[in-house]
Amino acid sequence: MTASRQVALVTGGSAGIGRAIVEQLLEQGHKVLSLDLQPGTLTHARLHAFEIDLTDRAATAKLIAELAQRFAITTLVHNAGVIRPALLADVRLDDLDALVNLHLGCAIQLLQGALPAMRAARFGRIVLLSSRAALGVVTRTSYSATKAAMLGMARTWALELAADGITVNVVAPGPIRTDMFHAVVPAGSERERALAAAIPVKRLGEGADVARAVLFFADPANSFVTGQVLYVCGGSSIGSISL
């Protein structure tokens, strides 16, 4: 299946890593459905943007049902995420529930909606955005737990869907310059400089670094790669970092 015939649904596509993914998918010729809480500034003839709170299960179910009627979705990239940092003593179970809904429940809902079209086409590409934090980072109890759960979920889906021509893979970014990252680590701060110095490649990542990895998994030619996790982290997954 050529890129021009593919319809890619991207969550969190208005900014940061999500926007970089949307831009590269559009460059490849995909039609892109971008789902985000906030409106984006990117415009393109093949871009359809929808504002939605993906932690709202009822709203998510309604939207994916409508999109599945309008579009034959062939690619799902679940990028939307939040951090909710807290040391263990301060972790709120409401935050954990919210991250379970967004990182896991939303992915299940969206794939359930898109799956009939993928199975009918005998083709599908699913990419989940996890995080290097799945390996453990201080203050990331809820975030690390749900991002780590994505790995097991993706491997299970890969086994279930392989015979349908559908691949399922995970991209796990390390520290990437985004608004969400800078909400925790101020841009230009000594903390940011120290973090970059601690990464083996001696720099922070950019959204485009992650988008290129996503595009590899989304490529129709890469049908023999499924159930895998690719860390796009400058080598930080083989060492330790402190935020």
C-alpha positions in Angstrom: 0.0 0.0 0.0 1.5 3.4 -1.0 1.6 6.3 1.3 -0.9 8.2 -0.9 -3.5 5.6 -0.1 -2.9 5.6 3.7 -4.9 7.4 6.3 -2.9 8.0 9.5 -4.5 9.0 12.8 -2.1 10.8 15.2 -3.0 11.7 18.7 -1.4 14.8 20.2 -0.6 16.0 16.7 -0.8 19.8 17.3 2.6 20.4 18.9 5.9 18.9 19.9 6.7 15.3 18.9 3.2 14.9 17.5 3.4 17.8 15.2 6.8 16.6 13.9 5.2 13.2 13.2 2.2 14.8 11.4 4.6 16.9 9.3 6.6 13.9 8.2 3.6 11.8 7.4 2.2 14.6 5.3 5.6 14.9 3.5 5.3 11.1 2.8 1.9 11.6 1.2 -0.4 10.4 3.9 -3.8 11.8 4.7 -3.6 12.7 8.4 -6.2 12.9 11.2 -4.8 14.8 14.1 -6.5 14.5 17.5 -5.5 16.9 20.2 -6.8 18.8 23.2 -5.6 22.1 21.7 -5.9 23.4 18.1 -2.7 23.5 16.1 -1.4 26.1 13.7 -0.4 23.6 11.0 -2.6 23.6 7.9 -2.5 21.3 4.9 -4.9 20.0 2.3 -4.5 16.4 3.6 -4.7 17.4 7.3 -7.9 17.0 9.2 -7.7 18.3 12.8 -10.1 17.5 15.6 -10.1 18.9 19.1 -10.9 16.4 21.8 -10.1 15.4 25.4 -8.8 11.9 24.9 -9.2 11.1 28.7 -13.0 11.4 28.1 -13.9 7.9 27.1 -17.4 8.8 25.9 -16.1 11.6 23.7 -13.3 9.4 22.4 -15.7 6.6 21.5 -18.0 9.0 19.7 -15.3 10.6 17.7 -13.5 7.3 16.6 -16.9 5.9 15.5 -17.5 9.0 13.3 -13.9 8.9 11.9 -14.2 5.2 11.1 -17.3 5.9 9.1 -15.6 8.7 7.1 -12.1 7.3 6.7 -10.4 3.9 6.2 -7.7 4.4 8.8 -4.6 2.3 8.0 -2.1 3.8 10.5 -2.5 4.7 14.2 0.2 6.7 16.0 -0.7 7.1 19.7 1.5 10.0 20.9 -0.7 12.0 23.3 0.6 12.0 26.8 1.1 13.9 30.0 3.6 13.4 32.9 2.0 14.3 36.3 5.3 14.1 38.1 5.4 13.4 41.9 7.6 11.6 44.4 6.0 8.4 45.7 4.7 10.0 48.9 2.8 12.6 46.9 1.4 10.4 44.1 -2.3 10.9 43.6 -4.4 7.9 42.4 -6.5 10.3 40.4 -3.4 11.2 38.4 -2.7 7.5 37.8 -6.3 6.9 36.6 -6.0 9.8 34.2 -2.7 8.5 32.7 -4.2 5.0 32.4 -7.1 6.5 30.5 -4.9 8.5 28.2 -1.9 6.3 27.6 -3.7 2.9 27.6 -7.5 3.1 27.4 -7.5 5.7 24.6 -5.2 3.5 22.5 -7.5 0.6 23.0 -10.5 2.6 22.0 -8.9 4.1 18.9 -7.6 0.8 17.7 -10.9 -1.0 18.2 -12.5 1.7 16.0 -9.8 1.5 13.3 -9.3 -2.3 13.3 -12.2 -3.3 10.9 -10.8 -1.2 8.1 -7.2 -2.5 8.7 -8.4 -6.1 8.7 -10.4 -5.5 5.5 -7.3 -4.0 3.8 -5.1 -6.7 5.2 -2.8 -3.9 6.2 -2.2 -1.8 9.3 0.6 0.1 11.1 0.3 0.8 14.8 3.0 2.8 16.6 2.7 3.6 20.4 4.8 6.4 21.9 6.2 5.1 25.2 9.2 6.7 26.9 12.7 6.0 28.2 11.0 6.7 31.5 9.5 3.2 31.3 12.9 2.0 32.6 12.4 4.2 35.7 12.9 7.9 36.5 12.5 9.6 39.9 9.1 11.3 40.3 7.5 9.3 37.5 5.5 6.6 39.3 2.3 7.1 37.2 4.0 8.0 34.0 6.6 5.2 34.1 4.0 2.6 35.0 1.6 3.5 32.1 4.4 4.0 29.6 5.9 0.6 30.6 2.5 -1.0 30.2 2.4 0.1 26.6 5.3 -2.3 25.9 3.4 -5.3 27.0 0.2 -4.1 25.3 2.0 -3.6 22.0 3.6 -7.1 22.1 0.2 -8.7 22.8 -1.4 -6.8 19.9 1.6 -7.7 17.6 0.9 -11.4 18.3 -2.9 -11.1 17.8 -2.7 -9.0 14.6 0.3 -10.3 12.7 -1.7 -12.7 10.6 -3.9 -9.7 9.4 -0.9 -7.9 8.0 -0.9 -5.4 10.9 2.3 -4.5 12.7 2.5 -3.0 16.2 5.6 -1.3 17.5 6.8 1.1 20.1 9.0 4.2 20.0 10.3 5.2 23.4 11.8 8.7 23.3 14.4 10.0 25.8 14.6 13.7 26.7 13.1 15.6 23.8 12.8 19.4 23.5 9.0 20.0 23.7 6.7 22.3 25.7 5.9 19.3 28.0 9.6 18.7 28.6 10.3 22.4 29.3 7.3 22.5 31.7 9.5 20.3 33.9 13.0 21.3 32.9 13.1 25.1 32.1 14.6 25.9 28.7 18.1 27.3 28.9 18.5 26.4 32.5 21.5 24.9 34.2 19.4 21.8 34.8 18.8 21.5 31.0 22.5 21.8 30.3 23.4 19.3 32.9 20.9 16.8 31.5 22.2 17.2 28.0 25.7 16.6 29.3 24.6 13.4 31.0 23.3 11.9 27.7 25.9 9.8 25.9 25.5 11.8 22.6 25.7 15.1 24.6 22.5 16.7 23.4 18.8 16.6 23.9 16.6 15.2 21.2 14.3 17.0 18.8 10.8 16.1 17.7 12.1 15.2 14.2 14.4 12.5 15.8 11.4 10.7 17.1 9.3 11.3 14.0 11.9 9.5 11.8 11.6 6.4 14.0 7.8 6.5 13.8 8.0 6.7 10.0 10.2 3.7 9.9 7.6 1.6 11.7 4.8 3.1 9.7 6.4 2.3 6.3 4.5 -0.3 4.3 7.8 -1.9 3.3 8.6 -2.8 6.9 6.2 -5.6 7.3 8.7 -8.0 8.9 9.2 -5.8 12.0 6.6 -6.1 14.8 6.4 -6.3 18.6 9.6 -4.2 18.9 10.6 -1.2 21.0 13.0 1.4 19.6 14.5 3.8 22.2 15.2 7.2 20.6 17.1 8.6 23.6 20.7 9.5 22.7 21.9 6.4 24.5 20.2 7.3 27.8 18.4 3.9 28.0 21.8 2.1 28.4 22.9 4.4 31.2 21.1 6.4 33.9 19.9 10.0 33.9 18.5 12.3 36.5 15.9 14.9 35.8 
